[in-house]
Amino acid sequence: MNPQNIKNRDNNKTDTDDELSDHMQLDNLAFEIDAFIKERHSVRAYLPKRVEKKLIQTVLRTARSAPSGANLQPGKFHVLTGASLLELVNALQEAHKCDRPIVEEYSYFPKPMPAHLKARQRAAGYALYESLNIGRRDIEKRKAQFARNYAFFDAPVGIVVTIERAMGKGCFMDLGNTLMTLLLSAKAHGLSTSGLGALANYADLVHSVLNLPADEMVVCGIAMGYCDESAPENNVKTTRIELEEYTSFRGFD
Ligand SMILES: Cc1cc2nc3c(=O)[nH]c(=O)nc-3n(C[C@H](O)[C@H](O)[C@H](O)COP(=O)(O)O)c2cc1C
């Protein structure tokens, strides 16, 4: 991106994004940043290539630059690789294989899930399974693919994200800001990622393997590493709902 390419914009413009892009060069920094953000996607197969600790530290410092209410900066990141990651993966995979009871420390999804959200969840799942040629009724293969969550999708780096138990819902939102900043910084440095909410299903196990302090709650995991471009599951592009479905504009006309 070249900051020299930034062009002045008429502040009163009401054009659509498309019309705007006609007006502006494609190399415009703002559009490059937009495109960069939209290009990020979850990666579920990685190359067996080591990630330098210094690089991860850089990404985590950038992630921490995310804004948070009263600058509380909630959340912690426990970064695992090598034998430390393997120990957690072995424990998680065993738990999944043995149908260990799920111990969630917080509720991620609404219960029950309303139909319109269930449809979005299904669409994302089907897109992944279709990319892998797994039929909708092929329960065994679906289960095997789900088990890959508990191997951090073979990523060389696994991050366990926790939050102080006393934190309120706003602090979860702030941690989300930090997570997204982490995903984008990782991408900027050539790394790929996937969130791993499935990790929280075995929060008690994660606690005991990592010997986490009792006042930390396991929120999710993050798989991080270099993308295996040849893996079909990494070419899935999820869709998003239309702007009109999630926005309202007032006083513009
Ligand atoms: C906090 C968080 C947790 C997630 N947990 C999982 C997970 O457990 N397993 C999985 O395969 N994907 C997981 N994802 C990835 C989402 O399914 C994915 O972000 C979503 O379908 C949109 O696709 P995209 O990331 O490719 O744009 C998670 C994403 C986030 C942000």
The ligand as an SDF file (V2000), in Angstrom:
LIG
                    3D

 31 33  0  0  0  0  0  0  0  0999 V2000
  -14.1720  -16.4820   17.8400 C   0  0  0  0  0  0  0  0  0  0  0  0
  -14.3260  -17.4300   16.6780 C   0  0  0  0  0  0  0  0  0  0  0  0
  -14.4960  -18.7740   16.9200 C   0  0  0  0  0  0  0  0  0  0  0  0
  -14.5810  -19.6810   15.8520 C   0  0  0  0  0  0  0  0  0  0  0  0
  -14.6730  -21.0210   16.1100 N   0  0  0  0  0  0  0  0  0  0  0  0
  -14.5640  -21.9090   15.0850 C   0  0  0  0  0  0  0  0  0  0  0  0
  -14.4940  -23.3030   15.3390 C   0  0  0  0  0  0  0  0  0  0  0  0
  -14.5460  -23.7580   16.4860 O   0  0  0  0  0  0  0  0  0  0  0  0
  -14.3490  -24.1380   14.2810 N   0  0  0  0  0  0  0  0  0  0  0  0
  -14.2770  -23.6850   12.9910 C   0  0  0  0  0  0  0  0  0  0  0  0
  -14.1140  -24.4980   12.0690 O   0  0  0  0  0  0  0  0  0  0  0  0
  -14.3700  -22.3530   12.7160 N   0  0  0  0  0  0  0  0  0  0  0  0
  -14.4960  -21.4700   13.7350 C   0  0  0  0  0  0  0  0  0  0  0  0
  -14.5380  -20.1190   13.4780 N   0  0  0  0  0  0  0  0  0  0  0  0
  -14.5020  -19.6430   12.0870 C   0  0  0  0  0  0  0  0  0  0  0  0
  -15.8950  -19.2220   11.6350 C   0  0  0  0  0  0  0  0  0  0  0  0
  -16.6530  -20.3460   11.3040 O   0  0  0  0  0  0  0  0  0  0  0  0
  -15.6980  -18.2950   10.4230 C   0  0  0  0  0  0  0  0  0  0  0  0
  -15.0750  -17.1160   10.8800 O   0  0  0  0  0  0  0  0  0  0  0  0
  -17.0040  -17.9160    9.7360 C   0  0  0  0  0  0  0  0  0  0  0  0
  -17.6410  -19.0520    9.1890 O   0  0  0  0  0  0  0  0  0  0  0  0
  -16.7690  -16.8960    8.6330 C   0  0  0  0  0  0  0  0  0  0  0  0
  -15.8360  -17.4110    7.7080 O   0  0  0  0  0  0  0  0  0  0  0  0
  -14.4580  -16.6860    7.3970 P   0  0  0  0  0  0  0  0  0  0  0  0
  -13.6830  -16.5480    8.6890 O   0  0  0  0  0  0  0  0  0  0  0  0
  -13.7680  -17.5870    6.4330 O   0  0  0  0  0  0  0  0  0  0  0  0
  -14.7720  -15.3340    6.8370 O   0  0  0  0  0  0  0  0  0  0  0  0
  -14.5170  -19.2040   14.5200 C   0  0  0  0  0  0  0  0  0  0  0  0
  -14.3840  -17.8420   14.2940 C   0  0  0  0  0  0  0  0  0  0  0  0
  -14.2930  -16.9640   15.3430 C   0  0  0  0  0  0  0  0  0  0  0  0
  -14.1170  -15.4880   15.0580 C   0  0  0  0  0  0  0  0  0  0  0  0
  1  2  1  0
  2  3  1  0
  2 30  2  0
  3  4  2  0
  4  5  1  0
  4 28  1  0
  5  6  2  0
  6  7  1  0
  6 13  1  0
  7  8  2  0
  7  9  1  0
  9 10  1  0
 10 11  2  0
 10 12  1  0
 12 13  2  0
 13 14  1  0
 14 15  1  0
 14 28  1  0
 15 16  1  0
 16 17  1  0
 16 18  1  0
 18 19  1  0
 18 20  1  0
 20 21  1  0
 20 22  1  0
 22 23  1  0
 23 24  1  0
 24 25  2  0
 24 26  1  0
 24 27  1  0
 28 29  2  0
 29 30  1  0
 30 31  1  0
M  END
$$$$
